[in-house]
Amino acid sequence: MESRSEMKEWIVEVTAKLRSCFIVIDALDECSSFERNQFTDLCNFVASLPRQSDPQLLVKIIVFSRPSDNVIERALSWFPQIQIDSGANAGDIEVYISEMFNDIEPDPLDEHISGLNDIKGMMLSHADGMFLWVQLKVRVFEQIGTVEGIREDLENSTEGLHDLYQQAFRKILAQPAVVCDRALKALLWIANTYTSLSKAELLEALSVKPGSRGISNNPKPLRSLSICTECADLLVEMDGKYQLLHASLRDFIIGQQHTIPAYTALQQNAQGILAETCLTYLMFEKLQCATIQDPDELVDLMEQHPLLEYASLHWGDHFSAAEGPGNNGLDLLLMTFLETPLALDVSMKVLESREFIRGFSQHSGQPSPLHVLSVFNLWRVAEAYPRFKLFINEHDSLNYLPIDYVVTYGSREMMNWLLGVYASEDMSFSACLDCCQIKLLMHAVSMDWDDIVTDLVELGVEKDEMVVLRDVQGGTYFETMILKAVDTNALLALESLLNVGADPNISNQGDTFGETPLILATQRNNIVAARMLLKAGAEPDIRGKYGLTALHHAACSDNVEMVRILLDNGAHVDIEADDEQSRCTLVCGAVENDSTEAAEILLNQGASLHHVTSIGYNPLLIAKCYGRLEMMQVLVRRGADIKSIPHHLGGNALHFAAWAGHSRVVEALLELCQDSAYVDQKNNLGHTPLWMNHTLTWEVSKMLLENGARSDFEECVPYFRENYFSEFRRLYAR
């Protein structure tokens, strides 16, 4: 099965190929259980699709989702919103209700049929379009067991979804104390974890006792235990992982939209409980005794300890979320963990298991507390213990410095703290630059860390550094910091780079690339970036790939606003492409790409109508060859000559329009010049427009004959289709 990142790449690739498409996303809120920040990333990705940089790409999206999801609302705030009528899915709900009752009573007695039909109607009116409400309510009916009892329950109740959740919690509380406690903690874990847990992981988590050094076999729940049943089916198991019954249940639980004191007490300290469990687990004696020398040993250890991966990956997330008054015990537990080298080593090898398994762990260093804190952005902990600063330039077994992990895991506040230490303490930042594994400035730019960009340059990082990168085909290309900022739309970082004096005209120096920041901003249709670059001194007429300037790209894509901005900032209106094969001007490029409005702006600014490319094409001839009727009319209206062309073959515009088979263009030319000599003119090879079209469209040949074409008719006869021949002969003889 494809990963989500692969699916995103596939969607982008498909939309680029289709050029115009509609995407329908149903029940986006159902994805809110995705791991870590993946739901936020998904929503941001969806929001980005209609705003892709290619102005020729048309992507329209409709998203169906329940209201009041903060992540969705934040990402899609600029989308128009429509409140769909609550009865829009009434037909589907009605079918679903019938199916649910058929499962309960597949063969009802005759005296029950009428009552069941009444109940179905009442269910439909109460459901308010929610399948989940029907699903939960039917569970209640299964317990009631009689038609009259079900009818009475519906008549005397106006329960909403939250009321049904509350009933399920009461069912949990009615169980024996041990079962109730286990069910509430299971719900606590699944509602607050950053990734979905398997049954083995959840049972392991429920077995960890505060302060314990391991798990004996006796306290472990039996693997045959039905966690879902104990949780009143508020948990469901899908693909071997547990998740809440519905995304709205998480809001109900975490938002404490209930009156369940037993669970409220747990939820108020949920992050602390999970952080304590993870840290306790990482310090189990069996893990301290483990020696991990190769990838196989790490895999075996993770299989023997099901919670090890989750605890290693997320203890810091839970600790960070739990920070605040009243967590002194958790702070002490963290310090014990940080001062236990074996625990740090195991957790970091799990955290960086991909690199470890690929054989990157070839160095003698060991992870320090500062390495671990850098991963989870726990800068306040680092600040509280000054001795941790001594580890700032130490390498771990992967040869990484703490600052490498800061960049890799996006720990911005920790980055600020580390740079502050480098700036104010007797710590060598030059030594860091010499041996860190990550290109610090490039990554800071790509994450739009404007303050970090400024600090790095002040500490000595080259603002115009050129980094050699490798593309997907295995080739190499060069990337500069300012180009990276434009490419990733990191506008804050771009502003910081310009403020510290980065060169706005620097280009990628390589065989494949060579675009300036301004050209790239134009290609991306990034108006804000273009204005910033021009204000900082970017030269609009610098050439990039194929000798094209920023204005070439803007004109060819009919990016009218960008064309005006570039012209207002001194871009040359008649500059040629520095390409021996074409010497194409801006107007020629606009005509070829059917950018009518851009062409008119250029002509208004004095661009030439008569420029000839190296292969003998002027703007009018290009319009004919590409069938740009509207563009041709604009050019003719402004004085373009349709009776002569600069091409070495000679002739007139009708020759090329006929050769290209563009019937609408031919028709327009014939209306503009109603002269049989024009229609029958021969080019330098002795051919008329009729001869130029004889193997193509019959509509063009017919129009030419109707307007006086006579020469070359006999030569064209063998090429006319048999069913058109008599008509053409009649027109010729007229």
C-alpha positions in Angstrom: 0.0 0.0 0.0 1.3 3.5 -0.9 2.4 5.8 1.9 0.6 9.1 2.3 3.6 11.0 0.9 3.5 8.8 -2.2 -0.2 9.5 -2.6 0.4 13.2 -2.4 3.1 13.0 -5.1 0.8 11.0 -7.2 -2.1 13.5 -6.8 0.3 16.4 -7.8 1.6 14.5 -10.8 -1.9 13.6 -12.0 -3.3 17.1 -11.6 -0.3 18.4 -13.5 -1.0 16.0 -16.4 -4.7 16.6 -16.5 -4.3 20.4 -16.3 -7.9 20.8 -15.3 -9.7 18.5 -12.7 -12.2 18.4 -9.9 -11.3 16.6 -6.6 -14.0 15.5 -4.2 -12.9 14.7 -0.6 -15.6 13.2 1.6 -15.5 13.1 5.4 -12.1 14.8 5.8 -12.7 14.9 9.5 -12.6 11.1 9.7 -8.8 11.4 9.1 -8.2 13.4 12.3 -6.9 10.2 13.9 -3.8 10.3 11.7 -0.5 10.0 13.4 1.4 13.0 14.9 0.9 16.1 12.7 -0.1 14.2 9.6 -3.8 15.3 9.7 -2.6 19.0 9.8 -0.2 18.2 6.9 -3.0 16.6 4.9 -5.4 19.6 5.4 -2.6 22.0 4.4 -1.9 19.8 1.3 -5.5 19.9 0.3 -5.6 23.7 0.7 -2.5 24.0 -1.4 -3.8 22.2 -4.5 -5.9 25.0 -5.9 -3.1 27.5 -5.3 -0.3 25.7 -7.2 2.2 27.9 -8.9 1.3 27.0 -12.5 -1.3 29.5 -13.7 -2.4 27.2 -16.5 -3.3 24.5 -13.9 -7.0 24.5 -12.8 -7.8 22.4 -9.8 -11.1 22.7 -8.0 -11.8 20.9 -4.8 -15.0 20.3 -2.8 -14.5 19.0 0.8 -17.3 17.4 2.8 -16.7 17.5 6.6 -18.6 18.1 9.8 -18.3 21.6 11.1 -16.1 22.9 14.0 -13.0 20.9 13.4 -10.2 23.4 14.3 -7.5 21.9 12.1 -9.8 21.9 9.0 -11.1 25.3 9.6 -7.6 26.7 10.0 -6.3 25.1 6.8 -9.3 25.8 4.7 -10.4 29.2 6.1 -10.1 30.9 2.7 -12.4 28.3 1.0 -16.0 29.4 0.5 -18.2 27.4 2.9 -21.7 26.1 2.3 -24.0 24.7 5.0 -25.6 21.6 3.4 -29.2 21.0 4.2 -29.5 18.4 7.0 -31.9 16.3 4.9 -29.5 16.0 2.0 -28.6 12.4 2.9 -32.1 11.3 4.2 -32.4 8.6 1.6 -29.1 7.0 2.5 -29.9 7.3 6.2 -33.3 5.6 5.6 -31.6 2.7 3.8 -29.0 2.4 6.6 -31.8 2.3 9.3 -33.5 -0.5 7.4 -30.3 -2.5 7.1 -29.6 -2.1 10.8 -33.1 -3.3 11.8 -32.8 -6.2 9.4 -29.7 -7.3 11.3 -31.6 -7.1 14.6 -34.8 -8.7 13.4 -34.3 -10.3 9.9 -37.7 -12.1 10.0 -40.1 -10.0 12.1 -43.6 -11.3 13.0 -46.5 -9.8 11.2 -47.8 -7.9 14.2 -44.3 -6.3 14.6 -43.9 -5.0 11.0 -46.1 -1.9 11.4 -44.5 -1.0 14.7 -41.0 -1.4 13.3 -41.9 0.8 10.3 -43.1 3.5 12.7 -39.8 3.2 14.6 -37.8 3.5 11.4 -39.6 6.7 10.6 -39.0 8.1 14.1 -35.3 7.1 13.8 -35.0 9.0 10.5 -36.5 12.2 12.0 -34.2 12.0 15.1 -31.0 11.1 13.2 -30.4 14.6 11.8 -28.3 13.1 9.0 -25.9 11.2 11.3 -25.2 7.6 10.6 -23.2 7.3 13.8 -26.3 8.3 15.9 -28.2 5.5 14.2 -25.4 3.0 14.9 -25.2 3.9 18.6 -29.0 4.1 19.1 -29.5 0.7 17.6 -27.2 -0.8 20.2 -29.5 0.6 22.9 -32.5 -0.9 21.1 -30.8 -4.3 21.1 -30.8 -4.2 24.9 -34.4 -3.0 25.1 -35.6 -5.9 23.1 -39.3 -5.0 22.5 -41.1 -2.9 19.8 -43.1 -1.0 22.4 -40.0 -0.4 24.6 -38.1 1.0 21.6 -41.0 3.2 20.6 -41.3 4.5 24.1 -37.6 5.2 24.2 -37.8 7.3 21.0 -40.9 9.2 22.1 -39.5 10.2 25.4 -36.0 11.0 24.3 -34.3 13.8 22.3 -30.8 12.4 22.7 -28.0 13.8 20.6 -24.6 12.2 19.9 -23.1 13.3 23.2 -26.0 11.9 25.2 -25.3 8.5 23.6 -21.6 8.8 24.4 -22.5 9.6 27.9 -24.7 6.5 28.1 -21.8 4.4 26.8 -19.6 5.8 29.6 -22.2 4.9 32.2 -22.2 1.3 30.8 -18.4 1.3 31.4 -18.7 2.6 34.9 -21.2 -0.2 35.8 -18.6 -2.8 35.2 -16.4 -4.3 38.0 -13.8 -1.8 39.3 -10.8 -3.6 37.7 -12.6 -3.7 34.3 -13.9 -0.1 34.6 -10.4 1.2 35.4 -8.8 -0.7 32.5 -11.5 0.6 30.1 -11.1 4.2 31.1 -7.3 4.1 30.8 -7.6 2.4 27.4 -9.9 5.2 26.2 -7.4 7.7 27.7 -4.5 6.2 25.8 -6.3 6.0 22.4 -7.7 9.5 22.8 -4.4 11.1 23.5 -1.7 9.1 21.7 0.1 10.5 18.7 -0.2 7.3 16.7 -2.7 4.4 16.7 -1.7 1.6 19.0 -1.9 -2.2 18.3 -3.4 -4.5 20.9 0.0 -5.6 22.1 1.1 -2.0 22.5 -2.1 -1.0 24.4 -2.0 -4.0 26.7 1.7 -3.3 27.4 0.9 0.4 28.2 -2.0 -0.6 30.6 0.4 -3.0 32.4 3.0 -0.4 33.3 2.9 0.7 37.0 4.5 4.0 38.1 8.0 3.5 39.5 8.1 -0.2 38.3 11.3 -1.7 36.8 9.5 -4.1 34.6 6.3 -6.0 33.9 5.7 -9.4 35.4 3.5 -11.9 33.5 0.7 -11.9 36.1 -0.4 -8.2 35.8 -0.6 -8.4 32.1 -4.1 -8.7 30.7 -4.8 -11.8 28.7 -4.4 -11.3 25.0 -7.9 -12.8 24.5 -9.3 -9.8 26.3 -11.9 -7.8 24.3 -10.8 -4.2 25.0 -13.5 -2.9 22.6 -16.3 -4.7 24.5 -15.0 -3.4 27.9 -15.0 0.1 26.4 -18.7 -0.2 25.4 -17.6 -0.3 21.8 -16.3 3.3 21.9 -13.1 1.8 20.6 -12.8 0.0 17.3 -10.0 -2.1 15.9 -9.1 -1.5 12.3 -6.1 -3.1 10.5 -4.8 -4.3 13.8 -4.8 -0.8 15.4 -7.2 0.7 17.9 -9.0 4.0 17.3 -11.9 5.9 18.7 -15.3 5.1 17.2 -15.5 8.6 15.6 -13.6 11.8 15.5 -16.4 13.5 17.4 -15.7 11.2 20.3 -12.2 12.6 20.8 -13.7 16.1 21.1 -16.2 14.8 23.6 -13.5 13.1 25.7 -10.7 15.6 25.5 -12.9 18.7 25.5 -14.6 17.2 28.6 -18.0 17.7 27.2 -19.4 15.2 29.7 -20.2 14.7 33.4 -18.0 11.7 34.2 -15.8 12.6 37.2 -13.9 9.3 37.1 -12.7 10.0 33.5 -12.3 13.8 34.0 -9.6 13.2 36.7 -7.6 11.1 34.2 -8.0 13.4 31.3 -6.8 16.5 33.2 -3.5 14.8 33.6 -3.5 12.7 30.4 -0.3 13.9 29.0 1.5 13.5 32.3 0.2 9.9 32.7 1.4 9.0 29.2 4.8 10.7 29.6 5.3 8.9 32.9 4.4 5.6 31.5 6.7 6.0 28.5 9.7 7.2 30.6 9.1 4.4 33.1 9.0 1.8 30.3 12.3 3.1 28.8 14.1 2.5 32.1 12.9 -1.1 32.5 15.8 -3.3 33.7 15.5 -5.6 30.7 16.1 -2.7 28.4 19.1 -1.6 30.5 20.6 -5.0 30.1 20.2 -5.0 26.4 23.2 -4.6 24.1 22.4 -3.4 20.6 25.3 -3.9 18.3 23.5 -4.6 15.0 20.1 -3.9 13.4 18.8 -7.5 14.0 19.2 -7.1 17.8 17.3 -3.8 17.7 14.4 -5.4 15.8 14.3 -8.3 18.2 14.3 -6.0 21.2 11.4 -4.0 19.7 9.4 -7.2 19.1 10.0 -8.3 22.7 8.9 -4.9 24.1 5.8 -3.8 22.1 5.7 -0.3 23.7 9.4 0.5 23.1 8.9 2.2 19.7 6.0 4.4 20.8 7.7 5.3 24.1 10.9 6.2 22.3 9.2 8.3 19.6 6.7 10.1 21.8 7.7 10.4 25.4 9.0 13.9 24.7 5.8 15.0 23.0 3.7 14.0 26.0 6.3 15.5 28.5 6.2 18.8 26.6 2.4 18.8 26.6 2.3 18.0 30.3 4.7 20.8 31.3 3.4 23.1 34.0 2.8 23.4 37.8 2.4 20.2 39.7 4.7 18.0 37.6 7.7 17.8 39.9 7.5 14.0 40.0 7.6 13.9 36.2 10.6 16.3 36.2 12.5 14.0 38.6 11.6 11.0 36.4 12.9 12.8 33.3 16.2 13.7 35.1 16.7 10.0 36.0 16.1 9.0 32.4 18.6 11.7 31.1 21.2 10.5 33.5 20.8 6.8 32.4 23.1 6.4 29.4 21.8 3.0 28.4 18.2 4.3 28.4 19.3 7.2 26.2 21.2 4.9 23.8 18.3 2.5 23.4 15.7 5.2 22.9 17.8 7.1 20.3 18.6 4.0 18.4 14.8 3.3 18.2 14.1 6.9 17.3 16.7 6.8 14.5 16.1 3.1 13.6 16.1 3.7 9.9 19.7 5.1 9.9 20.8 2.5 12.4 19.3 -0.4 10.3 20.9 1.1 7.2 24.3 0.8 8.9 24.9 4.5 9.7 25.8 3.8 13.3 29.6 3.6 12.8 30.9 6.2 15.3 32.1 5.8 18.8 30.0 8.6 20.3 27.0 8.2 22.5 23.8 10.3 22.7 23.9 12.9 25.4 21.0 14.5 27.3 21.3 17.5 24.9 20.8 15.2 21.8 17.6 13.8 23.3 16.2 17.2 24.4 17.0 18.6 20.9 14.8 16.0 19.3 11.7 17.0 21.4 12.3 20.8 21.5 12.7 20.7 25.3 14.8 23.8 25.6 13.5 24.8 29.0 14.8 21.6 30.4 18.2 22.3 28.8 18.2 25.8 30.2 17.4 24.6 33.7 20.6 22.4 33.8 23.6 24.5 32.6 25.9 21.4 32.5 24.0 20.2 29.5 25.7 23.0 27.5 28.9 21.0 27.6 27.5 18.5 25.2 26.8 21.1 22.5 29.5 20.0 20.1 29.6 16.2 21.0 28.7 13.6 18.4 26.5 10.6 19.0 26.8 7.1 17.4 25.3 8.5 14.1 27.9 11.3 14.1 25.1 13.8 14.7 25.4 16.9 16.9 22.5 18.2 18.9 21.9 20.9 16.4 21.5 18.3 13.6 18.6 16.8 15.5 17.1 20.3 16.1 17.0 20.9 12.3 15.9 17.3 11.5 13.0 17.4 13.9 12.0 21.1 13.5 12.7 22.1 17.0 12.7 25.9 16.5 12.8 27.1 20.1 15.7 24.7 20.8 17.5 26.1 17.8 17.1 29.6 19.2 18.5 28.3 22.6 21.5 26.5 21.0 22.4 29.5 18.9 22.2 31.7 21.9 24.6 29.4 23.7 27.0 29.5 20.8 26.8 33.3 20.7 27.1 34.0 24.4 29.2 31.1 25.8 32.7 30.0 25.0 31.4 27.5 22.5 33.0 27.2 19.0 30.3 27.6 16.3 32.9 27.3 13.6 33.7 23.8 14.9 29.9 23.1 14.7 29.8 24.2 11.1 32.8 22.1 10.2 31.3 18.8 11.5 27.5 19.1 11.6 25.7 16.8 9.1 22.9 19.2 8.1 23.0 22.3 6.0 21.8 24.6 8.7 20.9 27.7 6.8 19.2 25.8 3.9 16.9 24.0 6.3 16.2 27.1 8.3 15.2 28.8 5.1 13.0 25.9 3.9 11.2 26.0 7.3 10.8 29.8 7.1 12.6 30.4 10.4 13.3 34.1 9.8 15.0 34.8 13.1 17.1 31.7 12.8 18.3 32.8 9.4 19.4 36.1 10.7 21.2 34.5 13.7 23.0 31.9 11.5 24.3 34.6 9.2 25.5 36.7 12.2 27.3 33.7 13.5 29.2 33.3 10.3 27.2 31.1 7.9 27.6 32.3 4.3 24.3 34.0 3.2 25.0 33.2 -0.4 26.1 29.7 0.2 25.7 27.4 -2.8 24.7 23.8 -1.9 25.2 20.9 -4.3 22.1 18.7 -4.3 21.0 15.6 -6.2 17.7 15.3 -8.1 15.5 12.3 -8.5 17.2 11.2 -11.6 20.6 11.1 -9.8 21.9 14.3 -11.4 23.4 17.2 -9.4 22.3 20.8 -9.3 23.0 23.8 -7.2 20.8 25.6 -4.7 21.3 29.0 -3.1 19.6 30.1 0.0 17.6 32.9 -1.6 16.4 30.5 -4.4 15.4 28.0 -1.7 13.3 30.7 0.0 11.5 31.5 -3.2 11.1 27.9 -4.2 9.5 27.0 -0.8 7.5 30.3 -0.5 9.4 31.0 2.7 8.7 34.8 2.6 9.8 35.6 6.1 13.1 33.8 5.5 13.4 35.6 2.1 13.0 39.0 3.9 15.6 38.0 6.4 18.1 37.0 3.7 17.6 40.2 1.8 17.9 42.3 5.0 21.3 40.7 5.8 22.5 41.4 2.2 22.0 38.2 0.3 22.4 38.7 -3.5 19.0 39.0 -5.1 20.5 38.2 -8.6 22.4 35.1 -7.7 21.5 32.1 -9.9 21.9 28.4 -9.8 25.1 27.6 -11.5 24.7 24.3 -13.3 24.1 22.5 -16.6 20.4 22.0 -16.0 19.4 25.0 -14.0 20.5 28.6 -13.9 17.4 30.6 -12.9 17.6 33.8 -10.8 15.3 34.2 -7.8 13.2 36.7 -9.8 12.7 34.2 -12.6 11.8 31.5 -10.1 9.3 33.8 -8.4 7.8 34.6 -11.8 7.5 30.9 -12.7 5.9 30.2 -9.3 3.5 33.2 -9.8 4.8 34.5 -6.4 3.9 38.2 -6.6 5.0 39.0 -3.1 8.4 37.4 -3.5 8.9 39.2 -6.9 8.1 42.6 -5.3 10.5 41.9 -2.4 13.3 40.9 -4.8 12.8 43.9 -7.1 12.8 46.2 -4.1 16.1 44.7 -3.0 17.7 45.4 -6.4 16.9 42.3 -8.5 17.6 43.0 -12.2 14.5 42.2 -14.3 16.5 41.6 -17.5 18.9 39.0 -16.3 18.6 35.8 -18.3 18.1 32.3 -17.1 17.7 28.9 -18.8 17.4 29.2 -22.6 18.2 32.9 -22.3 14.7 33.8 -21.0 14.1 36.6 -18.6 11.5 36.9 -15.9 9.3 38.9 -18.3 9.4 36.1 -20.9 8.0 33.7 -18.3 5.3 36.1 -17.2 4.2 37.0 -20.7 4.1 33.3 -21.8 1.9 32.4 -18.9 -0.4 35.4 -19.3 0.5 36.5 -15.8 -0.7 40.0 -16.3 0.0 41.3 -12.8 3.6 40.0 -12.9 4.0 41.5 -16.4 3.0 44.9 -15.1 5.2 44.7 -12.0 8.3 43.8 -14.1 7.6 46.5 -16.7 7.1 49.1 -13.9 10.5 48.0 -12.5 12.4 48.6 -15.8 12.1 45.3 -17.7 12.9 45.7 -21.4 9.8 45.3 -23.5 11.5 44.0 -26.6 14.2 41.8 -25.3 15.0 38.7 -27.2 15.6 35.3 -25.8 19.4 34.7 -25.8 18.9 31.5 -27.8 20.4 31.1 -31.3 17.7 28.7 -32.3 14.8 31.1 -31.7 15.6 34.7 -30.7 12.0 34.8 -29.5 10.8 38.1 -28.2 8.2 38.7 -25.4 5.4 39.3 -27.9 6.3 36.1 -29.9 6.2 34.1 -26.7 2.9 35.6 -25.6 1.3 34.9 -29.0 2.6 31.3 -29.0 1.1 30.6 -25.6 -2.1 32.5 -26.4 -1.5 35.0 -23.7 -3.6 37.7 -25.2 -3.8 40.2 -22.4 -0.1 40.0 -21.7 0.6 40.6 -25.4 -1.6 43.7 -25.5 0.1 45.2 -22.4 3.5 44.6 -24.1 2.3 46.2 -27.4 0.9 49.2 -25.4 4.4 49.6 -23.9 6.0 49.8 -27.4 6.9 46.2 -28.2 7.4 45.5 -31.9 4.8 43.8 -34.1 7.4 43.1 -36.7 10.2 41.2 -34.9 11.4 38.2 -36.8 12.7 35.1 -35.1 15.8 33.2 -36.4 13.5 30.9 -38.3 11.6 33.6 -40.0 8.5 33.9 -37.9 6.9 37.1 -36.7 4.1 37.4 -34.2 1.3 37.2 -36.8 2.8 34.1 -38.4 3.1 32.4 -35.1 -0.6 33.2 -34.4 -1.5 31.6 -37.7 0.5 28.5 -37.2 -1.0 27.9 -33.7 -4.5 28.9 -34.6 -4.6 31.8 -32.2 -7.6 33.6 -33.8 -8.2 36.2 -31.1 -4.5 36.9 -31.0 -4.4 37.3 -34.7 -7.3 39.8 -34.6 -5.4 41.8 -32.0 -2.3 41.9 -34.1 -4.1 42.8 -37.3 -6.0 45.6 -35.5 -2.7 47.0 -34.4 -1.3 47.0 -38.0 0.2 43.6 -38.7 0.5 42.9 -42.4 -1.4 39.8 -43.6 -0.3 40.1 -47.2 3.4 39.5 -46.7 5.5 37.5 -44.3 9.2 37.4 -43.4 9.6 33.7 -43.8 12.1 32.4 -46.3 9.4 30.5 -48.1 7.5 33.7 -48.8 3.8 33.9 -49.6 1.3 35.5 -47.2 -0.4 34.7 -43.9 -3.0 32.5 -45.6 -0.3 30.0 -46.7 0.6 29.2 -43.1 -3.0 29.2 -41.8 -3.9 26.8 -44.6 -0.9 24.6 -44.0 -1.8 24.4 -40.3 -5.4 23.6 -41.1 -6.9 26.3 -38.9 -10.3 26.8 -40.5 -11.4 29.7 -38.2 -8.1 31.6 -38.9 -8.4 31.0 -42.6 -12.0 32.3 -42.5 -11.0 35.4 -40.6 -8.2 36.1 -43.1 -10.5 35.7 -46.1 -12.9 38.2 -44.5 -10.0 40.7 -44.0 -8.7 40.5 -47.5 -11.4 39.7 -50.1 -9.0 39.5 -53.0 -8.6 36.5 -55.3 -5.0 37.4 -56.0 -4.3 37.1 -52.3 -6.1 33.8 -52.2 -4.2 32.5 -55.2 -0.8 34.0 -54.4 2.2 31.7 -54.8 5.1 31.5 -52.4 8.8 31.1 -53.3 8.2 27.4 -54.0 5.4 28.2 -56.4 2.6 26.9 -54.1 -0.7 28.5 -53.3 -2.6 28.3 -50.0 -4.8 25.6 -51.6 -1.8 23.5 -52.4 -0.5 24.0 -48.8 -3.8 22.6 -47.4 -4.6 19.8 -49.9 -3.7 17.0 -47.6 -5.4 18.4 -44.6 -8.9 19.7 -43.8 -11.6 19.9 -46.5 -13.3 22.9 -44.7 -10.2 25.0 -45.5 -10.0 23.8 -49.1 -13.7 24.5 -49.6 -13.3 28.1 -48.2 -10.4 28.8 -50.5 -12.2 27.5 -53.6 -15.3 29.6 -52.6 -13.1 32.7 -52.4 -11.4 32.3 -55.8 -8.6 29.7 -55.4 -7.9 28.3 -58.9 -4.2 27.7 -59.3 -2.9 24.3 -58.2 -6.4 22.7 -58.3 -5.4 20.1 -60.8 -2.3 19.2 -58.8 -4.4 18.8 -55.7 -7.1 16.6 -57.3 -5.3 13.3 -56.5 -5.3 14.2 -52.8 -8.9 15.2 -52.4 -11.1 12.6 -50.7 -13.5 11.0 -53.2 -16.7 12.1 -51.4 -15.5 15.7 -51.5 -14.2 15.7 -55.1 -17.5 16.5 -56.9 -18.2 19.4 -54.6 -14.7 20.8 -55.1 -14.9 20.3 -58.9 -18.2 22.3 -58.9 -16.7 25.1 -56.9 -13.6 25.2 -59.2 -15.8 25.3 -62.3 -18.0 28.1 -60.9 
